[in-house]
């Protein structure tokens, strides 16, 4: 049997009355009416279960609203922390690169075969001078640092070439891999010859001056001869003999030479403040 409409409406009516009563008591209490203090406490006690239920139901919504309000702040903070982390990583990489650069610079300053020739240290800024020329390197020093055309360039390992072009703050070094660069050489046996490159990444050869009977062996050092009117001073390491071919028709030995300096990994070089005799 269904309840009467009056019974169904009674709980709703009771809640409405209690709510209006509580608002009235709070209003009077705000006007400092002491006699209503006990009534206010009774009404509030009666409403506590309703308030707790309402708070429990709306808590997820309030938390979600607070989360939405704080989301932008959290994103900004995360972005700031990521930026700081990236800055620290960049600083670490910069410091590591500076240490590496210093170590390589110190290596190039220690050149045992240059006891009496003044030099100028320079950093290689690029590889070839143009896209059509693989046998040059650009350096960051020029005439303002005393550099002139014809001065030799070396690394701590050995000869790499000579200056071909000079501007106030830049120079172009023609590498000894260029076929047009002839280098007077001297062997362990004191025999003299002439060597040249055959292009970047190709063999460097001594193909003039070494007779069939001259004593040569794989592993022997090859240095600059420094003869009169030579392009390079004497005693600069060029490389070591890696192969020997006997040309019976020309009555010479052709020597393959492994260059002492790694021309594919140039970073710092020293330019000898020395000019070929004219």
C-alpha positions as CSV (number, residue, x, y, z in Angstrom):
1,X,0.0,0.0,0.0
2,X,1.4,3.3,-1.1
3,X,2.0,6.0,1.5
4,X,-0.2,9.1,1.4
5,X,1.0,12.2,-0.4
6,X,1.1,14.0,2.9
7,X,3.6,11.6,4.4
8,X,5.9,11.8,1.3
9,X,6.0,15.5,1.5
10,X,6.6,15.7,5.3
11,X,10.4,15.0,5.3
12,X,10.9,17.6,2.6
13,X,8.8,20.1,4.5
14,X,10.7,19.4,7.7
15,X,14.1,20.0,6.0
16,X,12.8,23.3,4.5
17,X,11.5,24.5,7.9
18,X,14.8,23.6,9.7
19,X,16.8,25.4,7.0
20,X,14.7,28.6,7.3
21,X,14.9,28.3,11.1
22,X,18.7,28.0,11.0
23,X,19.1,31.0,8.8
24,X,16.8,33.0,11.1
25,X,18.8,32.0,14.1
26,X,22.1,32.8,12.5
27,X,20.8,36.2,11.5
28,X,19.6,37.1,15.0
29,X,22.8,35.8,16.4
30,X,24.8,38.1,14.1
31,X,22.7,40.9,15.8
32,X,24.0,39.8,19.2
33,X,20.7,38.4,20.6
34,X,22.1,36.2,23.5
35,X,18.9,34.4,24.4
36,X,19.0,32.6,21.0
37,X,22.4,31.0,21.6
38,X,21.0,27.7,22.9
39,X,18.4,27.6,20.1
40,X,21.2,28.2,17.5
41,X,23.3,25.4,18.9
42,X,20.3,23.0,18.7
43,X,19.5,23.8,15.2
44,X,23.1,23.5,14.1
45,X,23.3,20.1,15.9
46,X,20.3,19.0,14.0
47,X,21.7,20.0,10.7
48,X,25.1,18.4,11.3
49,X,24.2,15.1,9.6
50,X,22.8,16.9,6.6
51,X,26.0,19.1,6.3
52,X,28.3,16.1,6.6
53,X,26.4,14.2,3.9
54,X,26.5,17.3,1.6
55,X,30.2,17.7,2.3
56,X,30.9,14.0,1.6
57,X,29.0,14.1,-1.7
58,X,30.6,17.3,-3.0
59,X,34.2,16.6,-1.8
60,X,35.3,15.0,-5.1
61,X,33.9,17.9,-7.0
62,X,35.7,20.4,-4.8
63,X,39.0,18.5,-5.1
64,X,38.6,18.4,-8.9
65,X,37.9,22.2,-8.9
66,X,41.0,22.8,-6.8
67,X,43.0,20.6,-9.1
68,X,41.9,22.6,-12.1
69,X,42.8,25.8,-10.4
70,X,46.3,24.6,-9.5
71,X,47.0,22.9,-12.9
72,X,48.5,26.0,-14.5
73,X,50.7,26.6,-11.5
74,X,52.0,23.0,-11.6
75,X,52.7,23.2,-15.4
76,X,54.6,26.4,-14.9
77,X,56.7,24.9,-12.1
78,X,57.4,21.8,-14.1
79,X,58.4,23.9,-17.1
80,X,60.8,25.9,-14.8
81,X,62.3,22.8,-13.4
82,X,62.8,21.3,-16.9
83,X,64.5,24.5,-18.0
84,X,66.8,24.4,-15.1
85,X,67.7,20.8,-15.8
86,X,68.4,21.5,-19.4
87,X,70.6,24.5,-18.4
88,X,72.6,22.2,-16.0
89,X,73.0,19.6,-18.8
90,X,74.2,22.3,-21.2
91,X,76.6,23.7,-18.7
92,X,78.0,20.2,-18.0
93,X,78.5,19.6,-21.7
94,X,80.1,23.0,-22.2
95,X,82.5,22.3,-19.3
96,X,83.4,18.9,-20.7
97,X,84.0,20.4,-24.1
98,X,86.2,23.2,-22.6
99,X,88.3,20.6,-20.8
100,X,88.6,18.5,-24.0
101,X,89.6,21.6,-26.0
102,X,92.2,22.6,-23.4
103,X,93.7,19.1,-23.4
104,X,94.0,19.1,-27.2
105,X,95.5,22.6,-27.1
106,X,98.1,21.5,-24.6
107,X,99.0,18.5,-26.8
108,X,99.6,20.8,-29.8
109,X,101.8,23.1,-27.7
110,X,104.2,20.2,-27.0
111,X,106.0,19.8,-30.3
112,X,109.4,18.3,-29.7
113,X,110.7,18.8,-33.2
114,X,110.4,22.6,-33.1
115,X,113.1,23.6,-30.6
116,X,114.2,26.8,-32.3
117,X,111.4,28.0,-34.6
118,X,108.8,30.4,-33.3
119,X,105.2,29.4,-33.9
120,X,101.6,30.7,-33.7
121,X,98.9,28.4,-32.5
122,X,95.6,28.5,-34.5
123,X,92.4,26.6,-34.4
124,X,91.0,24.9,-37.5
125,X,87.6,26.5,-38.2
126,X,86.5,24.4,-41.2
127,X,87.7,21.7,-43.6
128,X,88.0,22.5,-47.2
129,X,88.1,26.1,-48.5
130,X,85.4,25.3,-51.1
131,X,83.1,22.5,-51.9
132,X,85.4,21.6,-54.9
133,X,88.6,21.4,-52.9
134,X,89.2,18.8,-50.2
135,X,92.9,19.6,-49.7
136,X,92.7,22.8,-47.7
137,X,91.8,23.8,-44.1
138,X,90.9,27.2,-42.7
139,X,92.4,28.5,-39.5
140,X,91.4,31.4,-37.2
141,X,94.7,33.4,-37.4
142,X,96.0,35.6,-40.1
143,X,98.2,38.6,-40.9
144,X,97.3,40.3,-37.6
145,X,99.0,37.4,-35.9
146,X,102.1,37.6,-38.1
147,X,101.1,34.8,-40.5
148,X,102.3,35.0,-44.2
149,X,101.9,33.0,-47.3
150,X,104.3,30.0,-47.5
151,X,104.6,29.4,-43.7
152,X,104.4,25.7,-42.8
153,X,101.7,24.3,-40.6
154,X,102.1,21.3,-38.3
155,X,100.5,19.4,-35.5
156,X,102.3,17.7,-32.7
157,X,102.5,14.6,-35.0
158,X,104.0,16.2,-38.0
159,X,103.7,18.3,-41.2
160,X,100.2,19.1,-42.6
161,X,100.9,21.8,-45.2
162,X,101.6,25.5,-45.7
163,X,99.7,28.7,-45.8
164,X,98.3,29.6,-49.2
165,X,96.0,32.6,-48.5
166,X,96.0,35.1,-45.7
167,X,93.5,37.7,-44.5
168,X,93.8,39.8,-41.3
169,X,92.0,37.2,-39.1
170,X,91.9,34.0,-41.3
171,X,94.2,31.9,-43.3
172,X,93.9,28.9,-45.7
173,X,96.3,26.0,-45.4
174,X,97.1,24.0,-48.4
175,X,97.5,20.4,-47.2
176,X,100.3,18.1,-48.3
177,X,97.7,15.6,-49.6
178,X,97.3,18.0,-52.6
179,X,99.1,16.5,-55.7
180,X,100.5,20.0,-56.5
181,X,102.5,20.2,-53.2
182,X,105.9,18.7,-53.5
183,X,107.8,17.9,-50.3
184,X,111.6,17.3,-50.2
185,X,112.1,14.3,-47.9
186,X,115.0,12.5,-46.2
187,X,115.1,8.9,-45.2
188,X,116.7,7.0,-42.4
189,X,119.6,6.1,-44.8
190,X,120.1,9.8,-45.5
191,X,118.9,9.3,-49.0
192,X,116.9,12.2,-50.4
193,X,113.8,12.2,-52.5
194,X,110.6,14.1,-53.3
195,X,107.1,13.1,-52.1
196,X,103.6,14.3,-52.9
197,X,100.0,13.6,-52.2
198,X,97.5,11.9,-54.5
199,X,94.4,13.5,-53.1
200,X,92.5,13.5,-49.9
201,X,92.0,10.0,-48.5
202,X,94.5,8.5,-51.0
203,X,98.1,7.4,-50.6
204,X,101.0,9.8,-50.1
205,X,104.0,8.7,-52.2
206,X,107.7,9.3,-52.6
207,X,108.2,8.8,-56.3
208,X,111.4,10.7,-57.1
209,X,115.0,10.3,-56.0
210,X,115.1,6.9,-54.3
211,X,117.2,4.5,-56.4
212,X,116.8,0.8,-56.6
213,X,119.8,0.1,-54.4
214,X,119.0,2.7,-51.7
215,X,118.4,0.9,-48.4
216,X,114.8,1.4,-47.4
217,X,112.4,-0.7,-45.3
218,X,108.8,-0.6,-44.2
219,X,108.5,1.3,-41.0
220,X,111.4,3.7,-41.7
221,X,110.6,7.4,-40.8
222,X,110.3,10.0,-43.5
223,X,111.1,13.7,-42.6
224,X,111.6,16.9,-44.5
225,X,115.0,17.4,-46.0
226,X,115.2,21.2,-45.7
227,X,117.6,21.5,-48.7
228,X,118.3,24.9,-50.2
229,X,115.2,26.6,-51.5
230,X,113.0,24.0,-49.9
231,X,109.4,24.9,-49.0
232,X,109.8,23.4,-45.5
233,X,112.5,23.6,-42.8
234,X,114.5,20.3,-42.1
235,X,113.4,17.7,-39.6
236,X,109.6,17.9,-39.8
237,X,108.0,14.5,-39.5
238,X,106.1,13.5,-42.6
239,X,105.3,9.8,-41.8
240,X,106.6,6.3,-42.1
241,X,107.1,3.9,-45.0
242,X,104.1,1.5,-45.4
243,X,104.9,0.0,-48.8
244,X,107.7,-0.3,-51.4
245,X,107.4,-0.7,-55.2
246,X,110.4,-1.2,-57.4
247,X,110.1,0.4,-60.8
248,X,112.7,-1.3,-63.0
249,X,111.9,0.9,-66.0
250,X,112.6,4.1,-64.1
251,X,115.2,2.5,-61.8
252,X,113.6,3.9,-58.7
253,X,111.7,2.7,-55.6
254,X,108.3,4.2,-55.1
255,X,107.4,4.5,-51.4
256,X,104.0,4.5,-49.9
257,X,104.0,6.7,-46.8
258,X,101.5,6.8,-44.0
259,X,101.3,10.4,-42.8
260,X,102.2,11.1,-39.2
261,X,99.4,13.8,-38.8
262,X,95.8,12.7,-39.1
263,X,94.5,15.3,-41.6
264,X,90.9,14.1,-41.1
265,X,90.8,15.2,-37.5
266,X,92.5,18.6,-37.3
267,X,91.5,20.9,-34.5
268,X,94.6,22.9,-33.4
269,X,97.7,23.5,-35.5
270,X,100.9,25.5,-35.1
271,X,102.1,27.7,-37.9
272,X,105.8,28.1,-38.1
273,X,106.9,31.7,-38.4
274,X,109.4,30.6,-41.0
275,X,109.5,31.6,-44.7
276,X,111.0,29.6,-47.5
277,X,114.2,31.2,-48.9
278,X,113.6,33.1,-52.1
